[in-house]
Amino acid sequence: MTSSDGSGGDEDGTRTGQGQEESKPAPKKPRSFWKELPILIGIALVLALLIKTFLVQAFSIPSDSMQNTLQQGDRVLVDKLTPWFGSEPERGEVVVFHDPTQWLAGEPTAEPNAVQTFLSWIGLMPSAEEKDLIKRVIGVGGDTVECKGTGPLKVNGKALNESDYVYAGNTPCTVDDMGGQFKVKVPKGFIWVMGDHRQNSRDSRYNQDDKYHGMVPVDEVVGRAIVKAWPINRWGTLPVPDTFDQDGLNNQSSASTALTVAPQGLALAGAVPVVLWRRRRIAPTETR
């Protein structure tokens, strides 16, 4: 159909409209997976670093002091999140803490290679430069912890049944003058720690001559070990033994929730949605 003046305006208008459509830029094609892969890896590394700093970190067990709960060479995941919300260590928990007063003096220091240094940087391996220990919390601020003869170990006058975690053949206490016999009052802001392999653990008992009298400041606690992650055949959680739940210990309940996912898993889980979101943003939109 033409206009009344015969100018063919409709045809011109149609041609003009088609020209405008043809002049629109073509939609960008999404990048291939292989081009997105470096971005995915980069995001995962950044997230792993953040997770290591604030959430959960892997640590290696360097000695036999926590047998049989933990064996030398085991890898554990340590919850670093709950201390940020004011949660403090509780009796029965296995915790990692910085060396408070040279407990590890004289111990050899490993020389990591480049790969180990990188893995420790992102939290998949412990740092060789950090002097950390792992023990079980026996007493918290305000507790009286004592042991006479070969035991039992008592907290606030209540005997602990430690058969579930103390190394087979060990007694709760040792009969010696180096710290095997003790009665201590734990100050507020400190914890008293002991290894599960009682006859092979240099713990609070044997550091009572330091400035903290064998106590560990809560501020030096990195976090609670929550999972044995490696080797796979030893995977399992690290719960608080039932003996610490008995009446009379004044055990405080914890409102914290433990994270049990490895850093690389959390990082990858966080990175994938970001990359998918980017791919959707640049994908061509359907015209209707």
VENNORZI-V575149 format. One record per pair of residues at least 4 apart in sequence whose C-alpha atoms are under 8 Angstrom apart, sorted by the first residue. I is the first residue (numbers start at 1). J is the second residue. Records with the same first field share a line. If there is no record, write none. Layout:
I->J + J
This chain:
1->8 + 10
2->6 + 7 + 8 + 9 + 10 + 11
3->7 + 8 + 9 + 10
8->12
9->13
10->14
11->15
12->16
13->17
14->18
15->19
16->20
17->21
18->22
19->23
20->24
27->283 + 284 + 285
28->282 + 283 + 284
29->282 + 283 + 284
30->279 + 282 + 283 + 284
31->35 + 36 + 279
32->36
33->37
34->38
35->39
36->40 + 275
37->41
38->42
39->43 + 275
40->44 + 271 + 272 + 275
41->45 + 271
42->46
43->47 + 267 + 271
44->48 + 264 + 267 + 268 + 270 + 271
45->49 + 122 + 267
46->50 + 267
47->51 + 266 + 267 + 270 + 271
48->52 + 122 + 123 + 263 + 264 + 266 + 267
49->53 + 121 + 122 + 123
50->54 + 55
51->55 + 56 + 57 + 123 + 263 + 266 + 267
52->56 + 57 + 122 + 123 + 263
53->57 + 80 + 123
54->80 + 81
55->79 + 80 + 81 + 259
56->77 + 78 + 79 + 80 + 81 + 259 + 262 + 263
57->77 + 78 + 79 + 80 + 123 + 124 + 126 + 262 + 263
58->75 + 76 + 77 + 78 + 123 + 124 + 125 + 126 + 262 + 263
59->75 + 76 + 77 + 78 + 125 + 126
60->72 + 73 + 74 + 75 + 76 + 125 + 126
61->70 + 71 + 72 + 73 + 74 + 75 + 76 + 134
62->72 + 73
63->71 + 72 + 73
64->70 + 71 + 72 + 197 + 200 + 201
65->135 + 195 + 196 + 197 + 198 + 200 + 201 + 202
66->70 + 71 + 134 + 135 + 195 + 196 + 197 + 201
67->71 + 166 + 167 + 196 + 197
68->165 + 166 + 167 + 196 + 197
69->165 + 196
70->74 + 228
74->228 + 229 + 230 + 231
75->228 + 229 + 230 + 231
76->225 + 226 + 227 + 228 + 229 + 230
77->225 + 226 + 227 + 228 + 229 + 260 + 262
78->95 + 96 + 222 + 223 + 224 + 225 + 226 + 227
79->223 + 224 + 225 + 226 + 258 + 259
80->84 + 222 + 223 + 224
81->85 + 223
82->86 + 87 + 223 + 256 + 257 + 258
83->87 + 88 + 223
87->254 + 256
88->218
89->93 + 95 + 137 + 140 + 191 + 218 + 223 + 224
90->137 + 139 + 140 + 251 + 252
91->136 + 137 + 138 + 139 + 140 + 240 + 244 + 251
92->136 + 137 + 138 + 240 + 241 + 244
93->136 + 137 + 224 + 225 + 238 + 239 + 240
94->134 + 135 + 136 + 137 + 224 + 225 + 226 + 238
95->134 + 135 + 136 + 137 + 221 + 222 + 223 + 224 + 225
96->132 + 133 + 134 + 135 + 221 + 222 + 223 + 224 + 225
97->132 + 133 + 134 + 220 + 221 + 222 + 223
98->130 + 131 + 132 + 133 + 220 + 221 + 222
99->103 + 104 + 131 + 132 + 133 + 220
100->216 + 217 + 220
101->210 + 211 + 212
103->202 + 207
104->131
109->128 + 129
110->128
111->128
112->116 + 117 + 128
113->117
114->118
115->119
116->120 + 125
117->121 + 127
118->122
119->123 + 124 + 125
120->124 + 125 + 126 + 127
121->125 + 127
123->263
124->263 + 264
126->130
134->195
135->193 + 194 + 195 + 196 + 203
136->193 + 194 + 195 + 196
137->191 + 192 + 193 + 194
138->145 + 155 + 191 + 192 + 193 + 194
139->143 + 144 + 145 + 155 + 186 + 191 + 192 + 193
140->186 + 187 + 188 + 189 + 190 + 191 + 192
141->186 + 187 + 188 + 189 + 190 + 191
142->185 + 186 + 187 + 188
143->155 + 156 + 185 + 186 + 187
144->155 + 156 + 157 + 183 + 184 + 185 + 186
145->153 + 154 + 155 + 156 + 157 + 182 + 183 + 184 + 185 + 186
146->153 + 154 + 155 + 181 + 182 + 183 + 184
147->151 + 152 + 153 + 154 + 172 + 173 + 180 + 181 + 182 + 183
148->152 + 153 + 173 + 175 + 181 + 182
149->173 + 174 + 175 + 181
150->171 + 172 + 173 + 174 + 175
151->171 + 172 + 173
152->159 + 160 + 161 + 172 + 173
153->159 + 160 + 172 + 173
154->158 + 159 + 160
155->159 + 160 + 249
156->248 + 249
158->248 + 249
160->243 + 244
161->243
162->166 + 172 + 243
163->168
164->241
165->196 + 241
166->170 + 171 + 172 + 196 + 197 + 198
167->196 + 197 + 198
170->197 + 198 + 199
171->198 + 199
172->198
173->180 + 181 + 198
174->180 + 181 + 198 + 199
175->180 + 181
176->180 + 181
177->181
178->205 + 206
179->205 + 206 + 207 + 208
180->205 + 206
182->205
186->190 + 191 + 192 + 215
187->191
189->217 + 218 + 219
190->215 + 216 + 217 + 218
191->215 + 216 + 217 + 218
192->204 + 214 + 215 + 216
193->203 + 204 + 215 + 216
194->198 + 201 + 203 + 204 + 205
195->200 + 201 + 202 + 203
196->201
197->201
202->206 + 207
203->207 + 214
204->208 + 213 + 214 + 215 + 216
205->214
206->214
207->213 + 214
208->212 + 213 + 214 + 215
209->213 + 214
210->214
212->216
216->220 + 221
217->221
225->238
226->237 + 238 + 239 + 258 + 259 + 260
227->235 + 236 + 237 + 238 + 260
228->234 + 235 + 236 + 237 + 238
229->234 + 235 + 236
230->234 + 235
231->235
240->244
241->245
242->246
244->249 + 251
245->249 + 251
261->265 + 266
262->266
263->267
264->268
265->269
266->270
267->271
268->272
269->273
270->274
271->275
272->276
273->277
274->278
275->279
276->280
277->281
278->282
279->283
